[in-house]
Amino acid sequence: AVSVKENYPCNGAHGQAGEYKQLNVDGVKHRTRVDKICVDGLNRTKDDIIIDAVKELFKAGKLDSLGCFRNIGIHINTSSGPDATPDGLVVTFHVKELKRITGGVSTTIGNNNEGSLLFAMSMPNLFGRGEKVKAEYNYGSKKTVAFNMSLTKPLQGQRNPVHSCTLFQTGSEWPWSGYKQIERGLLLDLSFNSLPLFRHNLQWEGLWRDLSCLSRTSAFQVREQTGPTLKSSLRHVLTVDQRDKPIFPTCGYLFKLTQEVAGLGGNIGFLKNELKLQHNITVFPDVVLQTSLYGGILMPISKNLNVNICDQFFLGGPLSVRGFHTRGVGPHSDGNSLGGNAYWAGGLHLFTPLPFNPGKGGLGDYFRTHIFVNAGSLNEVELGELKTSLLSRTTRLAYGIGLAVRLGQMARIELNYCIPAHYRKGDQTNAGVQFGIGFEFL
């Protein structure tokens, strides 16, 4: 262990005198002391957020999370000079701040099997304490057009709090349900850790929506829900992510619970809960067994408030229950998916390397073959009918084999051959080859 006590100023940022604390550092066999903490390369970044960030001395990731620097390096040397102690060290952080204005054009992957062209401009570290103003314009391959402007500010504290405010407008088309919509709103978000592994997001969203028919053939159940709506909701998201990688994890689990209550204003009101679980186990070298289970329920809270079709759950498609078209599971009318207020879905996958995998660090690291079984159910149910409506009588089942390709650690592509084994009348199945691209798959 290393005994750390931050002492006095050096190069514009310093640790305050305090109690000794123990840090586990690999390779250090004896007790020592840090005499100085130096941060070299600061210009407009303020001292107070640097002092807070370097308290966990050997974790440069805390500095990186501020979003102020392009490069961060750590240099540790023995202490010298009149104030040096016998076993003292000097720790120097070499940093390079981001430019005042950054931007560019890139491609992104949405979670709706959609690719997008993204134009972005940001002003990082605007006032010297990690604040960032960011503007983005996104044009998707499925006619999704989005614009948002956000202000993000990390707050000081052991729980890593971050506050953000986002103004946005999104226009999207949903041909599987026969409607298109425009959303304009404001999102306030406060994220923090309650425990080292537990990340919370507390959000308030005010949203004005205008829903219209996509064509003359849209179902009557869709037509009667068109028009403007106003939604005001509070949302809590709890995330515990212990996977070693977001794409192709080899071990670890993901727990995500989303709770939302709408009806604090406007004409939309409901209580919505959704749970997502994923677990990964390496059963043989480079062979990973992945299990996942999703579920959700939405209930109205007042007869005077509505629940719109765009608030419902939908199921089916290359990113959820494979072997079905997008939104192909559940109630339909005139070919349009109407969604449901309760669902569950589960997946079992076996990921293996390609037979001709060239080895670690090669092109083969980006590819996996996988065998999968997916099941799920979605319905419009009353609370008392939940058990019988979502279990064996309405379970859909599909299985298959395919190829998955990793796009960095941001998204993946799947090309699968799917066989729907169990479905109901009205479902839209997709037997044969199915293509999917996104960052969150069942």
C-alpha positions as CSV (number, residue, x, y, z in Angstrom):
1,A,0.0,0.0,0.0
2,V,1.0,3.6,-0.5
3,S,0.4,6.3,2.1
4,V,-0.7,9.5,0.3
5,K,-0.9,13.0,1.7
6,E,-1.4,15.9,-0.7
7,N,0.8,18.8,0.6
8,Y,1.4,22.0,-1.2
9,P,1.0,23.9,-4.5
10,C,2.8,23.0,-7.7
11,N,2.2,24.5,-11.2
12,G,-1.3,26.0,-10.5
13,A,-3.0,23.0,-8.9
14,H,-2.3,21.4,-5.6
15,G,-3.6,19.0,-2.9
16,Q,-4.7,20.3,0.4
17,A,-3.1,19.0,3.6
18,G,-5.1,16.1,5.0
19,E,-5.1,12.7,6.5
20,Y,-3.1,9.8,5.2
21,K,-5.0,7.2,3.2
22,Q,-4.1,3.8,1.9
23,L,-4.1,3.1,-1.9
24,N,-3.3,-0.3,-3.4
25,V,-0.7,0.2,-6.2
26,D,0.7,-2.9,-8.0
27,G,4.5,-3.2,-7.8
28,V,5.0,-1.0,-4.7
29,K,6.4,-3.2,-1.9
30,H,7.0,-0.6,0.9
31,R,5.4,2.3,2.6
32,T,6.1,5.6,0.9
33,R,4.6,9.2,0.8
34,V,3.6,11.6,-2.0
35,D,5.2,15.0,-1.2
36,K,4.0,16.8,-4.3
37,I,1.3,16.6,-6.9
38,C,2.0,18.6,-10.0
39,V,-0.3,19.2,-13.0
40,D,1.6,20.6,-16.0
41,G,-0.2,22.0,-19.0
42,L,-3.2,23.9,-17.5
43,N,-4.3,27.2,-19.1
44,R,-8.0,27.9,-18.6
45,T,-9.0,24.9,-16.4
46,K,-9.6,25.9,-12.8
47,D,-7.7,24.6,-9.9
48,D,-10.6,23.4,-7.8
49,I,-11.8,20.7,-10.2
50,I,-8.2,19.5,-10.7
51,I,-7.8,19.1,-6.9
52,D,-11.0,17.1,-6.7
53,A,-10.0,14.9,-9.6
54,V,-6.5,14.0,-8.4
55,K,-7.6,12.9,-4.9
56,E,-7.6,9.3,-6.2
57,L,-4.0,9.7,-7.2
58,F,-3.3,6.9,-9.5
59,K,-6.5,6.9,-11.5
60,A,-6.0,9.2,-14.5
61,G,-9.5,8.2,-15.7
62,K,-11.0,10.6,-13.2
63,L,-9.2,13.5,-14.9
64,D,-10.2,12.1,-18.3
65,S,-13.9,12.1,-17.3
66,L,-13.8,15.8,-16.9
67,G,-13.7,16.2,-20.7
68,C,-11.1,19.0,-20.5
69,F,-8.0,17.2,-21.9
70,R,-6.9,15.6,-25.1
71,N,-3.9,13.8,-23.5
72,I,-3.1,12.8,-19.9
73,G,0.2,11.3,-18.8
74,I,1.5,10.5,-15.3
75,H,5.1,10.7,-14.2
76,I,6.3,9.5,-10.8
77,N,9.7,10.4,-9.5
78,T,11.5,10.4,-6.2
79,S,11.2,13.6,-4.2
80,S,14.1,16.0,-3.8
81,G,14.8,19.4,-2.3
82,P,14.6,20.8,1.3
83,D,11.0,19.7,1.9
84,A,11.5,16.1,0.6
85,T,10.9,13.2,2.9
86,P,13.0,10.0,2.9
87,D,10.5,7.9,1.0
88,G,8.8,10.8,-0.8
89,L,7.5,10.9,-4.3
90,V,6.6,13.6,-6.8
91,V,3.6,12.8,-9.0
92,T,3.3,15.0,-12.1
93,F,0.3,14.9,-14.4
94,H,1.1,16.1,-17.9
95,V,-2.1,17.3,-19.6
96,K,-3.0,18.9,-22.9
97,E,-6.2,20.8,-23.0
98,L,-8.8,20.5,-25.7
99,K,-9.3,23.3,-28.2
100,R,-11.9,25.9,-27.4
101,I,-14.1,24.8,-30.3
102,T,-14.1,21.3,-31.8
103,G,-16.4,19.7,-34.4
104,G,-16.6,17.4,-37.3
105,V,-18.7,15.1,-39.4
106,S,-19.1,11.4,-38.6
107,T,-21.4,8.5,-39.0
108,T,-23.4,7.0,-36.1
109,I,-25.5,3.9,-35.5
110,G,-28.9,4.2,-33.9
111,N,-30.7,1.5,-32.1
112,N,-33.4,1.2,-34.7
113,N,-31.4,-0.6,-37.3
114,E,-30.5,2.8,-38.7
115,G,-27.3,4.5,-39.8
116,S,-27.0,8.3,-39.5
117,L,-24.8,11.2,-40.7
118,L,-23.8,13.4,-37.7
119,F,-22.7,17.0,-37.8
120,A,-21.4,18.1,-34.4
121,M,-19.8,21.2,-32.8
122,S,-18.8,21.6,-29.2
123,M,-17.1,24.1,-26.9
124,P,-15.4,22.0,-24.2
125,N,-14.3,23.3,-20.8
126,L,-16.1,26.5,-21.6
127,F,-15.7,28.2,-18.2
128,G,-12.7,26.2,-17.0
129,R,-14.6,23.7,-14.8
130,G,-15.4,21.0,-17.4
131,E,-18.6,22.7,-18.8
132,K,-19.4,21.7,-22.3
133,V,-21.8,23.2,-24.9
134,K,-22.6,20.9,-27.7
135,A,-24.8,21.2,-30.8
136,E,-25.6,18.2,-33.1
137,Y,-27.6,17.7,-36.3
138,N,-28.3,14.1,-37.2
139,Y,-29.8,12.8,-40.5
140,G,-30.7,9.1,-40.6
141,S,-31.1,6.6,-43.3
142,K,-34.7,6.1,-42.4
143,K,-35.7,9.8,-42.6
144,T,-34.9,10.5,-39.0
145,V,-33.9,14.2,-38.6
146,A,-32.7,15.4,-35.2
147,F,-31.2,18.5,-33.7
148,N,-30.1,19.1,-30.2
149,M,-28.2,21.5,-28.1
150,S,-26.9,20.6,-24.7
151,L,-25.0,22.1,-21.7
152,T,-23.1,19.6,-19.5
153,K,-21.4,20.3,-16.3
154,P,-19.5,17.9,-14.0
155,L,-20.0,18.7,-10.3
156,Q,-17.5,18.2,-7.5
157,G,-18.1,15.3,-5.2
158,Q,-17.2,11.7,-4.4
159,R,-20.3,10.4,-6.3
160,N,-19.1,11.8,-9.7
161,P,-22.3,14.0,-10.2
162,V,-22.9,15.4,-13.7
163,H,-25.7,17.8,-14.6
164,S,-26.9,18.3,-18.2
165,C,-29.6,20.3,-19.9
166,T,-30.7,19.5,-23.5
167,L,-33.0,21.2,-25.9
168,F,-34.0,18.9,-28.9
169,Q,-36.2,18.4,-31.9
170,T,-36.6,15.1,-33.6
171,G,-38.6,14.1,-36.7
172,S,-39.0,10.4,-37.4
173,E,-41.1,7.9,-39.4
174,W,-42.3,4.6,-38.2
175,P,-43.7,2.8,-41.3
176,W,-44.2,-0.5,-39.3
177,S,-46.9,1.4,-37.3
178,G,-48.1,3.8,-40.0
179,Y,-47.2,7.1,-38.4
180,K,-44.6,9.8,-38.3
181,Q,-44.0,12.3,-35.5
182,I,-42.2,15.4,-34.6
183,E,-40.9,15.9,-31.0
184,R,-39.7,19.1,-29.4
185,G,-38.6,19.1,-25.8
186,L,-36.4,19.9,-22.9
187,L,-34.5,17.2,-20.9
188,L,-32.9,17.9,-17.5
189,D,-30.5,15.1,-16.2
190,L,-28.6,14.6,-13.0
191,S,-26.3,11.5,-12.9
192,F,-24.4,10.2,-9.9
193,N,-23.1,7.1,-8.2
194,S,-24.8,5.9,-5.0
195,L,-22.2,3.1,-4.7
196,P,-19.2,2.5,-6.8
197,L,-21.1,0.2,-9.2
198,F,-24.5,1.9,-9.1
199,R,-25.0,4.7,-11.6
200,H,-28.2,6.8,-11.3
201,N,-29.9,9.2,-13.8
202,L,-32.6,11.4,-12.5
203,Q,-34.4,13.1,-15.3
204,W,-37.3,15.5,-16.1
205,E,-38.6,15.6,-19.6
206,G,-41.0,18.1,-21.1
207,L,-42.1,17.0,-24.5
208,W,-44.5,18.4,-27.2
209,R,-45.3,15.8,-29.9
210,D,-47.2,16.0,-33.1
211,L,-48.2,12.6,-34.6
212,S,-49.6,12.2,-38.1
213,C,-50.5,9.4,-40.4
214,L,-47.7,8.2,-42.7
215,S,-50.1,7.2,-45.6
216,R,-53.7,6.8,-46.5
217,T,-53.6,3.2,-45.6
218,S,-52.7,3.8,-41.9
219,A,-55.0,1.8,-39.6
220,F,-58.0,3.5,-37.9
221,Q,-56.5,2.8,-34.4
222,V,-53.4,4.8,-35.5
223,R,-55.5,7.6,-37.1
224,E,-57.5,8.2,-33.9
225,Q,-54.3,8.9,-32.0
226,T,-52.9,11.5,-34.3
227,G,-52.5,15.2,-33.4
228,P,-50.5,17.1,-30.8
229,T,-49.8,15.8,-27.3
230,L,-48.0,17.3,-24.3
231,K,-46.0,15.1,-22.0
232,S,-44.3,15.9,-18.7
233,S,-42.5,13.1,-16.9
234,L,-40.0,12.1,-14.3
235,R,-37.6,9.3,-15.0
236,H,-35.1,7.3,-12.9
237,V,-32.5,5.0,-14.5
238,L,-30.4,2.7,-12.5
239,T,-27.5,1.1,-14.3
240,V,-24.9,-1.5,-13.1
241,D,-22.6,-2.5,-15.9
242,Q,-19.9,-5.0,-14.9
243,R,-19.1,-6.3,-18.5
244,D,-15.5,-6.2,-19.6
245,K,-16.6,-4.7,-23.0
246,P,-19.8,-3.2,-24.3
247,I,-19.5,-5.1,-27.6
248,F,-18.7,-8.8,-27.5
249,P,-18.2,-9.0,-23.7
250,T,-16.5,-12.2,-22.4
251,C,-17.6,-11.9,-18.8
252,G,-19.7,-9.8,-16.5
253,Y,-23.3,-8.6,-16.3
254,L,-25.6,-5.7,-17.1
255,F,-28.5,-4.5,-14.9
256,K,-30.6,-1.6,-16.1
257,L,-33.9,-0.5,-14.5
258,T,-35.9,2.4,-16.0
259,Q,-38.9,3.9,-14.1
260,E,-41.0,6.7,-15.5
261,V,-44.1,8.5,-14.4
262,A,-45.9,10.9,-16.8
263,G,-48.8,13.1,-16.0
264,L,-47.2,16.0,-14.1
265,G,-48.6,18.3,-16.8
266,G,-50.0,17.9,-20.2
267,N,-52.5,15.3,-21.4
268,I,-50.3,12.1,-21.3
269,G,-50.2,10.0,-18.1
270,F,-48.8,6.6,-17.2
271,L,-46.5,4.6,-15.0
272,K,-43.8,2.7,-16.9
273,N,-41.2,0.2,-15.7
274,E,-38.7,-1.6,-17.8
275,L,-35.9,-4.0,-16.8
276,K,-33.0,-5.3,-18.8
277,L,-30.6,-8.0,-17.7
278,Q,-27.6,-9.6,-19.4
279,H,-25.0,-12.1,-18.2
280,N,-21.9,-13.3,-20.0
281,I,-19.8,-16.4,-19.2
282,T,-16.6,-17.7,-21.0
283,V,-17.3,-21.5,-21.2
284,F,-14.2,-22.3,-23.3
285,P,-11.3,-20.1,-24.5
286,D,-12.9,-17.5,-26.9
287,V,-16.3,-19.2,-26.5
288,V,-18.9,-17.0,-24.7
289,L,-22.4,-17.9,-23.5
290,Q,-24.6,-14.9,-23.2
291,T,-28.1,-14.8,-21.7
292,S,-30.4,-11.8,-21.6
293,L,-33.9,-11.1,-20.3
294,Y,-35.9,-7.9,-20.9
295,G,-39.4,-7.0,-19.6
296,G,-41.6,-4.0,-19.1
297,I,-45.1,-2.9,-18.1
298,L,-47.0,0.3,-18.7
299,M,-50.2,1.3,-16.8
300,P,-52.4,4.4,-17.1
301,I,-52.7,6.5,-14.0
302,S,-55.9,8.4,-14.7
303,K,-59.0,8.2,-17.0
304,N,-58.5,11.9,-17.8
305,L,-55.0,11.3,-19.2
306,N,-54.1,9.4,-22.4
307,V,-51.5,6.8,-23.4
308,N,-50.3,7.3,-27.0
309,I,-49.1,4.7,-29.4
310,C,-45.6,6.1,-29.3
311,D,-45.5,5.4,-25.5
312,Q,-46.2,1.7,-26.0
313,F,-43.7,-1.2,-26.1
314,F,-42.9,-2.8,-29.4
315,L,-41.1,-6.1,-30.0
316,G,-39.6,-7.9,-33.0
317,G,-36.8,-7.3,-35.5
318,P,-33.1,-7.9,-35.9
319,L,-32.2,-6.1,-32.7
320,S,-34.8,-7.8,-30.5
321,V,-36.7,-11.0,-31.2
322,R,-35.0,-12.1,-34.4
323,G,-37.0,-14.0,-37.1
324,F,-39.7,-11.3,-37.0
325,H,-40.0,-8.0,-38.9
326,T,-39.3,-4.8,-36.9
327,R,-42.3,-4.4,-34.6
328,G,-43.6,-7.7,-36.0
329,V,-44.7,-9.2,-32.7
330,G,-48.0,-8.4,-31.1
331,P,-51.3,-6.7,-32.0
332,H,-51.6,-5.5,-35.6
333,S,-54.4,-3.7,-37.6
334,D,-54.3,-3.3,-41.4
335,G,-50.6,-4.2,-41.3
336,N,-49.7,-1.6,-38.7
337,S,-48.2,-2.6,-35.4
338,L,-50.1,-1.2,-32.4
339,G,-47.7,-2.2,-29.7
340,G,-48.6,-3.3,-26.2
341,N,-48.4,-2.3,-22.6
342,A,-46.6,-5.4,-21.3
343,Y,-43.8,-7.5,-22.8
344,W,-41.0,-9.9,-22.0
345,A,-38.2,-11.2,-24.2
346,G,-35.2,-13.5,-23.6
347,G,-32.2,-14.5,-25.6
348,L,-29.6,-17.3,-25.4
349,H,-26.5,-16.9,-27.6
350,L,-23.3,-18.8,-28.1
351,F,-20.5,-16.7,-29.6
352,T,-17.5,-18.4,-31.1
353,P,-14.5,-17.1,-33.2
354,L,-14.4,-17.6,-36.9
355,P,-13.0,-21.0,-38.0
356,F,-10.1,-19.2,-39.7
357,N,-9.5,-16.7,-36.9
358,P,-6.0,-15.3,-37.5
359,G,-5.4,-15.0,-33.7
360,K,-5.4,-12.3,-31.0
361,G,-5.1,-8.8,-32.2
362,G,-5.9,-9.6,-35.8
363,L,-8.9,-9.1,-38.0
364,G,-10.6,-12.0,-36.5
365,D,-11.2,-10.1,-33.2
366,Y,-13.9,-8.1,-35.0
367,F,-15.9,-11.2,-36.1
368,R,-18.0,-13.7,-34.2
369,T,-20.2,-16.5,-35.3
370,H,-23.2,-17.1,-33.0
371,I,-26.0,-19.6,-32.5
372,F,-29.1,-18.1,-30.9
373,V,-32.5,-18.8,-29.5
374,N,-34.9,-15.8,-28.9
375,A,-38.3,-15.9,-27.3
376,G,-40.8,-13.2,-26.2
377,S,-44.4,-12.0,-25.9
378,L,-46.1,-8.6,-26.2
379,N,-49.8,-7.8,-25.6
380,E,-52.3,-5.2,-24.4
381,V,-53.3,-6.6,-21.1
382,E,-55.0,-5.7,-17.8
383,L,-52.9,-6.0,-14.7
384,G,-54.9,-9.1,-13.4
385,E,-54.4,-10.8,-16.8
386,L,-50.6,-10.2,-16.9
387,K,-49.5,-13.8,-16.0
388,T,-51.8,-15.7,-18.4
389,S,-51.5,-13.2,-21.3
390,L,-47.7,-13.1,-21.4
391,L,-46.7,-16.7,-20.8
392,S,-47.1,-20.0,-22.7
393,R,-50.2,-19.1,-24.8
394,T,-48.6,-16.1,-26.5
395,T,-44.9,-16.9,-26.5
396,R,-43.1,-16.4,-29.8
397,L,-39.9,-18.4,-30.5
398,A,-37.2,-18.2,-33.1
399,Y,-33.7,-19.6,-33.5
400,G,-30.9,-19.4,-36.0
401,I,-27.2,-18.9,-36.8
402,G,-25.3,-15.9,-38.0
403,L,-22.2,-13.7,-38.2
404,A,-21.7,-10.7,-36.0
405,V,-19.1,-7.9,-36.7
406,R,-17.9,-5.4,-34.2
407,L,-17.6,-1.8,-35.2
408,G,-15.1,-0.5,-32.6
409,Q,-16.8,-0.6,-29.2
410,M,-19.8,1.5,-30.3
411,A,-22.0,-0.9,-32.4
412,R,-22.2,-4.2,-34.2
413,I,-23.6,-5.7,-37.4
414,E,-25.4,-9.0,-37.5
415,L,-26.2,-11.1,-40.6
416,N,-28.4,-14.1,-39.5
417,Y,-30.4,-16.9,-40.9
418,C,-33.5,-17.1,-38.8
419,I,-36.2,-19.7,-38.4
420,P,-39.5,-18.6,-36.6
421,A,-40.6,-21.7,-34.7
422,H,-43.6,-20.4,-32.9
423,Y,-45.8,-17.4,-33.7
424,R,-49.4,-16.2,-33.7
425,K,-51.8,-15.1,-36.3
426,G,-51.2,-11.5,-37.2
427,D,-47.5,-11.6,-36.4
428,Q,-45.1,-10.6,-39.2
429,T,-42.4,-13.2,-39.5
430,N,-39.1,-12.9,-41.3
431,A,-37.8,-16.4,-42.1
432,G,-34.4,-16.6,-43.8
433,V,-31.7,-13.9,-43.9
434,Q,-32.0,-10.9,-41.6
435,F,-29.7,-7.9,-41.3
436,G,-29.3,-5.8,-38.2
437,I,-27.1,-2.9,-37.1
438,G,-27.2,-1.2,-33.7
439,F,-25.6,-1.0,-30.3
440,E,-28.1,-2.8,-28.1
441,F,-29.2,-6.3,-29.1
442,L,-31.4,-8.8,-27.2
